[in-house]
Amino acid sequence: TVSVLNCGSPWWGVVAVLGIMGVPVVLWAVVGSAAVVSGAPARRPWEDAALPVEARVAALLPLLSVEELVAQVRAVNTYTAAALISEFNATSLGVSWIMGDAGIAEVNRAVVANSRWKIPISFYHESLHGGCFGCTIFPMPVMLGSTFNADLVRAVYDAVGNETAASGAQLGFAPVINMFEDPRFGRFHEGFSADPSMTAIFAKAAVEGFQGPAAARHGGGYYPKGRVATLAKHFVGYGGAAGGQNCGPLRASEREVRDFYMAPWRAYVKHGGLGVMPSHQTVLEVPMHANKQMMTDVLRGELGFGPGLAVSDCDDIATLVGYRVATSPADAAAKALNAGVDVDLQCVSATYTLENVEAALQQNLTTLAALRTAAGRVLHFKFATGLFDNPYAPGTPGRVLDPPEFRRLAKKAADEGIVLLKNAGGALPLPVTALGGIKLLGFMASTLANQSYAGPYTSFGAPITTVQKALKDRGLAVPYAVGAAPDAPADPKEIDAAVELAYGDGKASAVVVVLGDSMKSCGEWLDRSSLDLPGGQAALLDALIARRPAAGAPPLILVLMTGRPTTFGPRNAQLAGVDAALWAGRPGEEGGASIVDVLSGAVNPSGKLQASWVKAVGHVGSGAAPLQHQVVGKWSFYAGRTDPSVTKPDPDGRVYANYWNDPAGDAAPLFPFGYGLSYTTFRYADIAASYAPSAAVLTVTFSLTNTGGVEGAEAAQLYVVTPAGSVVARPWKRLAAFGKTVLAPGETQQVTLTAGADELALSGEADVKARVVASGEWQARVGGSSRTDVLVASFVVPS
């Protein structure tokens, strides 16, 4: 039997043993452009869906010309369907994006019909928390993180992937698995958490949601049908940018990069993530888009990413010239190819062009092998995701976007993500009979803030339920005033009108003021040097507090819809002046309904903070933010000192240094990581910890009791303290696991949390590349936040 390769141009009969991506493959070729078997056109090897992915890549890749190879390593996102067909129907293209999804099938019909090798174009979506135009808009990752519920996050990304696939795309630009440490960073709301273990757990959940739990490892064949491949952002350390500024350098040692910043990427690659986007900045002093050590040696070699797809961030290969590490666009293209960046995402500047790549080859700046390797990974992705076998799929015909079951899921995610920050005197929940007497204030309560409910990096079109709409849906047309906006200075007349509405007739059952930041004050390239409420909102809140009636004042309830932590003025006076405060983040399309349900008690809040909140912006980086529990034990110097002007002890025995000139006082966080109140209370008891050396698994059990009068869910957190004695200063304690338990009033459950080597190991003392679970006596600490881990048990890891 002879396998026939119909090449479209004369070929000598050969048998070539290829080593594409380390897999030997036999390629059969015969003379002639119209070879047939039994009179029918022969199926070319790469068209045979029964062959392994690697075999199909190996059959097709050597046939591509330099121009065709360059076409495969380009991605464009500024095209209409007509423009794509006009420019690329003869050469094809690697990856693209079309506004509104219109014409995806038509583009690939033209490309397959007119290009020599009939290679379809892959399409992507920004799928951070919603998958296509008109699709369901889920809460942003910062709020998904505050759910402390990995199963829920997995379900959310299953839905996001479903709608991304329905649009006709094969690739979702998500999840973002950076830990945004500095709350001044405008993209803070894009990450799940500032904690590496939590982010790693959610990275796994997102991959399984998008790609399915049975998704094959890289090189292992085809991904499940109907699933979308992930492209995680931004490898590595992007959230640690200096000064909380976009593109700022990561100033961290190799040990810190490996122990802290790489933790989510280990989980992502281990569980089958197919794509990676490098970060904007320098890591270990080298721009990531030219960083062979990180992109190839570490990512592909150590982590096992293998032939996974690396797509540049927008125009970041071109910026290598601006970094002065490349002398020309051709040099930039060569450095990126040599580093292991497969695809150039061209938003404004195109660096992987035929002109630049040919110049780089002629000048011996890169090699044809490097170009083929990059293009081969693009082909691998296209075969693995089934694009070659179904190139015209326009998505799901007659698909219903934003179906009721997805809106219910979005509502559940917002319900579980809202964090109750303060509840003095049980001001919340409001009695159901009091809802109609609410006076509603604030820009964020109405349709003026639709984009703030939705957040960036999703596609608008689905209806948004604001707080005002949610009340109207319940038949409650409550009085409303804007008062102040996040993007405009304070207007005394507007503030006076809002205060008059709140207190003027003395009839309010409660004053609910909904404040926050907008898409103009929190987002990409919207880094801030202040964490106070933007625009005129701080002045509005100050006026509501200062002019509150001395007697008979209604409860003043603050709802914060912010993408980052907030500060509350000198000595936190604004927080002290309200009766209750909720953080509702970026709650998605059903956010208003969730906020009203929490206010009324229909939903008992169970969210916990995924990062610590500072008392003042000057405390950022002090150990108060983002993770005071992760700080290396540098405060031990103060442990024996008692001068209150210098130090303040923490409940778990740590000590925080004060800022002598700071009215906010000590640098302990205002709200610690893992903090969140409930309308009920919980008791932790009876901890036991055991370690299984053969499996390197820690198992911790304890009892959890609902000691209040209403049903509630508690997100219990397990922290570990490594043995003392390492020559390397280790973090004070680290989050290792968490789990959410729903309990009826008076109910007790036994809870088990486990942590394996992925959570326990750190880099070795002598070999920073080694992952070592330190021998000796450890502590397991369990509680409801990083500062209330009230249960402590010891366990021993044998040497």
Secondary structure as GFF3:
##gff-version 3
##sequence-region A 1 799
A	DSSP	beta_strand	14	20	.	.	.	ID=ss1
A	DSSP	beta_strand	23	29	.	.	.	ID=ss2
A	DSSP	beta_strand	36	37	.	.	.	ID=ss3
A	DSSP	beta_strand	40	41	.	.	.	ID=ss4
A	DSSP	three_ten_helix	45	47	.	.	.	ID=ss5
A	DSSP	alpha_helix	53	60	.	.	.	ID=ss6
A	DSSP	three_ten_helix	61	63	.	.	.	ID=ss7
A	DSSP	alpha_helix	66	72	.	.	.	ID=ss8
A	DSSP	beta_strand	74	79	.	.	.	ID=ss9
A	DSSP	alpha_helix	81	88	.	.	.	ID=ss10
A	DSSP	beta_strand	95	98	.	.	.	ID=ss11
A	DSSP	three_ten_helix	99	101	.	.	.	ID=ss12
A	DSSP	alpha_helix	104	114	.	.	.	ID=ss13
A	DSSP	beta_strand	122	125	.	.	.	ID=ss14
A	DSSP	alpha_helix	141	145	.	.	.	ID=ss15
A	DSSP	alpha_helix	150	166	.	.	.	ID=ss16
A	DSSP	beta_strand	171	172	.	.	.	ID=ss17
A	DSSP	three_ten_helix	188	190	.	.	.	ID=ss18
A	DSSP	alpha_helix	196	211	.	.	.	ID=ss19
A	DSSP	beta_strand	229	235	.	.	.	ID=ss20
A	DSSP	three_ten_helix	238	240	.	.	.	ID=ss21
A	DSSP	three_ten_helix	242	244	.	.	.	ID=ss22
A	DSSP	alpha_helix	254	256	.	.	.	ID=ss23
A	DSSP	pi_helix	257	261	.	.	.	ID=ss24
A	DSSP	alpha_helix	263	270	.	.	.	ID=ss25
A	DSSP	beta_strand	275	278	.	.	.	ID=ss26
A	DSSP	beta_strand	282	283	.	.	.	ID=ss27
A	DSSP	beta_strand	286	287	.	.	.	ID=ss28
A	DSSP	three_ten_helix	288	290	.	.	.	ID=ss29
A	DSSP	alpha_helix	292	292	.	.	.	ID=ss30
A	DSSP	pi_helix	293	302	.	.	.	ID=ss31
A	DSSP	beta_strand	309	310	.	.	.	ID=ss32
A	DSSP	alpha_helix	319	322	.	.	.	ID=ss33
A	DSSP	alpha_helix	329	339	.	.	.	ID=ss34
A	DSSP	beta_strand	344	346	.	.	.	ID=ss35
A	DSSP	alpha_helix	354	362	.	.	.	ID=ss36
A	DSSP	alpha_helix	368	384	.	.	.	ID=ss37
A	DSSP	alpha_helix	404	417	.	.	.	ID=ss38
A	DSSP	beta_strand	419	423	.	.	.	ID=ss39
A	DSSP	three_ten_helix	424	426	.	.	.	ID=ss40
A	DSSP	three_ten_helix	432	437	.	.	.	ID=ss41
A	DSSP	beta_strand	438	441	.	.	.	ID=ss42
A	DSSP	three_ten_helix	443	445	.	.	.	ID=ss43
A	DSSP	three_ten_helix	447	449	.	.	.	ID=ss44
A	DSSP	alpha_helix	450	454	.	.	.	ID=ss45
A	DSSP	alpha_helix	467	473	.	.	.	ID=ss46
A	DSSP	beta_strand	480	481	.	.	.	ID=ss47
A	DSSP	alpha_helix	492	503	.	.	.	ID=ss48
A	DSSP	beta_strand	510	516	.	.	.	ID=ss49
A	DSSP	alpha_helix	537	546	.	.	.	ID=ss50
A	DSSP	beta_strand	556	561	.	.	.	ID=ss51
A	DSSP	three_ten_helix	570	572	.	.	.	ID=ss52
A	DSSP	alpha_helix	573	576	.	.	.	ID=ss53
A	DSSP	beta_strand	580	583	.	.	.	ID=ss54
A	DSSP	alpha_helix	591	600	.	.	.	ID=ss55
A	DSSP	three_ten_helix	617	619	.	.	.	ID=ss56
A	DSSP	three_ten_helix	628	630	.	.	.	ID=ss57
A	DSSP	three_ten_helix	634	638	.	.	.	ID=ss58
A	DSSP	beta_strand	647	649	.	.	.	ID=ss59
A	DSSP	beta_strand	655	657	.	.	.	ID=ss60
A	DSSP	beta_strand	682	692	.	.	.	ID=ss61
A	DSSP	beta_strand	697	706	.	.	.	ID=ss62
A	DSSP	beta_strand	712	721	.	.	.	ID=ss63
A	DSSP	beta_strand	734	743	.	.	.	ID=ss64
A	DSSP	beta_strand	748	755	.	.	.	ID=ss65
A	DSSP	alpha_helix	757	760	.	.	.	ID=ss66
A	DSSP	beta_strand	762	763	.	.	.	ID=ss67
A	DSSP	beta_strand	771	772	.	.	.	ID=ss68
A	DSSP	beta_strand	776	783	.	.	.	ID=ss69
A	DSSP	beta_strand	791	797	.	.	.	ID=ss70
###
